[in-house]
């Protein structure tokens, strides 16, 4: 394949624009379906909240608490851990090492199923924790029942999430879009029937969520079994899968840290807001901010998934320049998206506030917060995309350290100081998190800007092949990668 520098000037410029357009098309075809995939669990939980809200306040409050705790302690952890596969899958597909995919998949599934065991045990005793921190015993017991009926969905997720990443890494996102839509269409009537017809309340919502996730798993298995696009990917369990668990956790743990530390900091803010004066108002404000932020995050998540896929594929194939082009295109699209959405949020702040509440006190509070919500949307867009680049490149460890420092050495302490001693209340808490997001995004952007893509391609090739660097890596002088004594051999 000719490089741009090898072409005449006229043709070079034309090929550059053609490459830009081709890359934008690739990124968009991956990102848009992944937005829907990211929205699926959020919409499923929203359906449950809406329906249970028409039953009684006890069911609704217990569901809200249980959903928050199970997301923090379980589903967010699985989502973070499985991010390690984006490095392994994407680079293996790029290098056309399909024989390694089955081992990676089995290692991930076994690892996640093992992780699910202590999580599910903690959910069984979740009422003890809630009572210990001062929650109403009746609500705590109802939250425990809801959590117990969610346990099957935890184990199905341990199998589904690696399969989703497997398709994503091959840019096969349309099957994910179709299956996600089918699951949501299955979940809504099932949830309605269990809650209202069978009078199961919040337990019916949890049962519907678990059954829908197992239905999702059945659809995924059916697709892998009968699709010709997956014929090169054999997923069979063997002893090598246990050996590969170490490599999986090497990338999975820092990936989970990147995802969970920020998620946990936001949940901590909501809990801390209950200590402020007029906690009902302050907690409501943070909940609205968090809802807007979470709903928007599905969009940059899609671009982050596209960045992870494109970067890992090109690095695995030994195309550092193509990886760099993918990074530039995704960052450009992320900035455009952030500007558009943040401008819309700020311009429509009055309508947005009225959509969440009809109380003037809450509405005016949300309106005053709109500049900071808009700023958090910009930082979230950058952070989501750069995190995807980190997962695709394999430098999640750096991202984990950056996230820890940004939120727990700067963001959270600043939030507490602004919220309590400086009496900015919920606004101060949210400003602190925005400051943490700015530090995180700026630091990750600096790392991305100074990433040596040729070295990343070399590392990926070494990781995948487990042999020498004799594989061809475009744009790299192989002799620079080995001792001088080997130059004659090469």
N, C-alpha and C positions, 0 to 999 in steps of 0.2 A: 504494500500500500504506500503510495507516495505521500510525503509530508508536504505541508503548505510551502515550506521554504524551498522545496525542489521544483516548484512550478513557476512558470513565467508570471510576471507581475499581474498582467490582466486576468489570467486564469486563476491566479492565487486569490485575488480579491473576490472574484465570483464564487470560488469554492468556499471561501470563508463565510460569505452570507448564506450559501447553501447549507453549510455545516451548522450554522446558527439555527436556521429554520428547521433542519432535520432534528436537531437536539431539542428544540422547543416542542416539537411534535411528540417526541419520545417521552419527555418529561410530563407533558400534559396527559398523555394516554395512561400513564401510571398514576399520576397524582389525583385526577378527578374520581376514578373509582375508589381509591383509597380513602378519600374524604367520606364517602358513603359508608365504607367499612368501619371507619373510626366512629361515625355517628351511630352505628347499630346498637352497641351496648347502652349508650346514652339515651337513645330513643326508647329502648326496651324498658329501661328504668323509669323514664318519664311517663310512659303508658301506665306502668304499675302505680306510680304516685298519683296520677290523675284519677285512676279508677278507685284506688283505696281511699282517696280523699273524699269520695262520696259515700263511704261506709260509716266511719266514725273517727273522732279525733285520736283515740287511743291507737287504732291501727295505723293511722297516718304518721303519728309521732314516732311510734316504734319502728315503722318502716324507714323513716328518714334517718333515724339514728343508726339502725342496723346497716342501711345502705352505705352511709358514710364510713363506718368502721370496717365493713367487709371490703369496700373499695381500697381503703388505706392498707389494711393488713393482708389482703389476698389478691384481688384482681390487678391492682397497680403493680404488685411485686411480680406476678406472672408476666405482665406486659413488659416490665422492665427487663426481666431475665431473658425473655425470648429475643430481645433486641440483639443479644450476642450472636444469634444465628444470621443476622443480616450481614455480618462480616464474613462468616464461614460460607454461607450459601452463595452470596453474591460473587465472591472471589473465586469459588470453585466453579460456578457456572461460567464466569468469564474465562477461566482457564480450561473450560471443557473437561473438567475432572468430575464427570457425573458419577463415577463409581464411589466417590466420597460422600455424596449427598445422603444416601441411605444411612450411613453410619452416623453422620451429624444429626439426622432426624431422630434416630433411635436414642442416641445419647441425650438429646434435648428432652424427649418425651419421658424417659426414665427419670432424669434429673428433676423435671417439673412435677412429676407424680410424687416423688419423694418429698419435695418441698411442700406439696399440698397436705401431707399427713399432719405435721405440727400445726399448720394453719387451720385445718378443719377441727383439730382438738381444741384450739384456742376459741373457735367460734362456738363450740358446745358450752363453754364456760363464760361466754361473753357477758351474761347477766351479772356474774360475780364482779367483773371489772366495772360495769356501769354503776352498780350499787355502791361499789367502793369509792367512786369519784363523785357520788352524791346524786345520781339519777333516781327517779321514782322507781320503786321495786316492780310495780305493775307494768310500766313501760319497758323496764329492763327484761322482764320475763317474756313479754311479747316480742321484743327484739331478738331474744335468744331463739325463740321458735322460728322466726323468719330466717335467721342465720343458719340454723340447722338444715332447713329445707333448701338453702342455697348451696350446701356442700356438694351435691352432685354436679352442679354447674362449674364448680372449681376444678373438679377432676376432668370434666369434658374440655374445659379451657386449656388444661395442660397438654391435651392432644391436638386441639384445634389450632392453637396459636402457632406451633411450629409448622403446621400445614399451610396456614395463611402466609407465613414468611417464606415458605418454600415456593408458593406460586408468585408472590411478590418479587422474589429474587430473579424469577424468570420473566418478569414483566407480564405475567398472565393475570392481569387485574380484572378483566371483564368477568371471569368466572366468580371472582370474589364479590363483584357488584351484584351479580344475579343471585348468588346464594344468600347474601346479606338481605336483599330485598325479599326473597322468599321466606327467610326466617322471621323478619318483621311482620310480614303478612300472616304468618302462622301464629306468631306470639300474641298479637292484639286480640283476635277472637278467643284464643285459648285463655288468656288472662281474664277476659270479660266473663267467660263461662264459669271458670273456677271461683272468681270473686263474687259474682252476683247470682248465678244459677245454683251453684253448689254451696254458697254462703261460707266460703273458706276464708274470706278476709285477706289479711296480709300474708297468711300462709299460702293462700291460693296464688297470690302474686309471685311468691318465691318459687312455688311449684311450677308455675308457668315459665318463669325465667329459666329454671333448670331443664325442663323438658324442651324448651326452645333451643337451648344450647346443645343438647344432645341431638336434636334434629339438625342443627348446624353441622355437627360432627358427622352425622349420617350422610348429609349432602356432600361434604368434603371427601369422605371415603369413597362414595359412589363416583365422584368425579375422577379421583385418582385411579380408581380401578378400571374405568371404561374410557377415559380420555386418551387419545393417541398422543397428545402433547406431553403426557407424563410417562410415556413408555420407557424413557431412558432413566427414570428415577425409580429405582427399586428400594422400597422400605421394608427391610426384613430384620428381625431382631437376631443379634449374635453377640458373642462375648466381647467383640471389639467395641460394641456400644458402651460397655462399662468403662473401658479404657479411655474412650473419648470424652467421658464426663468431665475429666480434668480440664481439657481444652475448652469445652463448652463453658464451664464456670469461669475460666480465665477471662472470657469476653462478656459473659452474662452478668457477673456481679457488678462490674463498673457500669454496664448498661443500665442495670436496675438502680444503681445509685443516682445516675443522671436523671432518671425518670422520677424516682420515689422521693428524693430529698426535696425537690420543689413542691411536689404534690403534698407531701406531709407538712411542709411549712404553711401552705394555704389552709389545710385542715386545722393546724394548730392556731392560726389566726382566728378562725371561727370560734374555736373553744375559748381562746383568750378574750375575745370580744364579750363573752358572757360575764366577765369581771368588771366591765365598764359600767358607769352610771347609765341608766336606761338601757339595759342590755338587749331588750326586745328590739329597739330601734337600731342599735349598733350592729347586732347580729343580722338583722334583716338587710341592712345596707351591704355588709360583707357577703352575704349569701347571694344578693343580686349581682354584685361585682364578680363573684366567683362563677355564677351561672353564665354571665355574658362571656367571661374569659374562657370557660370550658367549652362553650358552644362554638366560639370562634376558633379555638385551638385545633378543631378537627380539620380546618382548611390548611393551615401550615403543616399539620401532621402529614397530610397527603403529599405536600411538596417535600417534606423531610423523607418520607418513604421513597419518593422518586429519586431524591438525591442519594440516598443510601444504595438503592438498586443500581443506578447508573454509575456511580463512583466505584462501587465494589466490582461490578461487571468489567469495567474498563481497566481497573487496576489488576484484576485477576487475569485479564487477557493481555496484560503488558502494554497498555496504551496510556501512559501517563498524561500525554497532551489531551487525549479525549476525556480523561477524568477531570482535568483542569477546566476544559470547556464546559463539561456538565456542571461543575461547581459554579462557574460564572453565570450560566443560564438560569440555574435554580435560584441563586441568590438574587438575580435580577427580577425574576418572577415573584419571589417572596417580598422584595421591597415594594414592587408595584401593588401586590395584594395588601400589604400592611398599610400603605398610604391610602388606598381606596377604602378599606374597611374602617380604619381609624377616623378618617374624614367623615364617613357616613355616621359612625357612632356619635361623634361630636356634634355634627349638624342636626342629627335627629334625637338629641339627648332628651328633649322634653317628651317626645312621643315614646321613646324607649322607657323612660321613667314611669310614665302613665300605664305602660303595658304591664309593668310588674306590680304596681300598687295604685290605689285611688286615694291614699292618704296624702295630703299636701306636705306633711312633714317629711315623709319618706321620699316623695317626688322631688322636693327641693334639695334634699340631701344627695340623691342620686345625680341630679343635674350638676351640683357643685363638684361631684366626683368625676364627671365625664372627661375632663382633660387627663386625669391620671389613668382612667380606664383606657382611653385612646392610646396613651403612651405605653401601657402594658400590652396592648394589642401589637404594637410595633415590635417591642422586645420579644414577645412570644413568637412572632413570626420568624424573627431572626434566630432565636434559640432553637425552635423546632427544626428548621432547615439545617443549621450547623450541627445539631445533634445527629441528624440523619447522615451528614457528611462524615462525622466522627465514627458512626457505626459502620458505614461503608468502608472507611479507611482502616479502621481497627485501632484508633487511638481514643477509645472510650475511657481509658484510665485517666487521661488528661482531663477529659470532660467531667469525670467524677470528682476530681480534686477541685476543679474550678467551681462546680456546683456547690460543693461543701463550703468552700470559702465564701462564695458570693452570698449565699443565703443564711449560713449559720454563724459567720463571723461579721458580716456586714448587714444583710437584709433584716433578719429577725431582731438583733439588738437595736437597730435603728428604728424598727417598727414599734418595739416596746417603749423606747425612749420618747418617740413622737406621740404614741398613743396615750401614755400614762403621765409621765412628768411634765410634758409639754402640752397636755390636754387637747390634742388634736383628735383623740378618740379613734373611731373606726377609720376616719380619713388618714390619720397618722399611721395606723397599722398597714393600710393598703399602700401608702407612699413608701414605707419601709420595704415592702416586697417589690415594689417597682424599682427601687434603688438596687436591690439584690439582682433583679432581672437585668438591669442595665449593666452591672458589673459582669454578670455571667455572659451576656450576649457580646459585650465588648471584648472580653478575654477570649472567648471562643472564636470570635471574628479575627482577632490577632493571630491565634494559632493557625486558623485556616489560611490566612493571608500568607503566612510564612511556612506552610507545609511544602516539603520537597516531594513532589508526586513521583519522581523517578525512584527515590528511596522507598516510597510506599509500595511501588510496583515490585521492587526487588524483595521487600519483606513478604509481600503476598505470595510471590512465586516460591520463595523459600518455604513458607508455611504450608503451601498446598502440595508442592512436589516432594518435600522432605529429602531432596537430593541436591545436586549442584545447581549453579546458576547457568548451566549450559542452554537452558531454554531461551528462546529469542524474546527479548523485551524491546519493543520499538523505542527508538530515540535514546537508547542507553548504550554506552560503551561497556560491554561485558568485562573487558580487561580491567576496568577500574574497580570491579567488584571482587577480584581475586588477587592473591599474592603475585608479585612480579615473576616468581619462579614458574608460574603456570602459564605465562603469556605465550611461550613457544607452543605449548600444547594446544592453546586456543587458536 
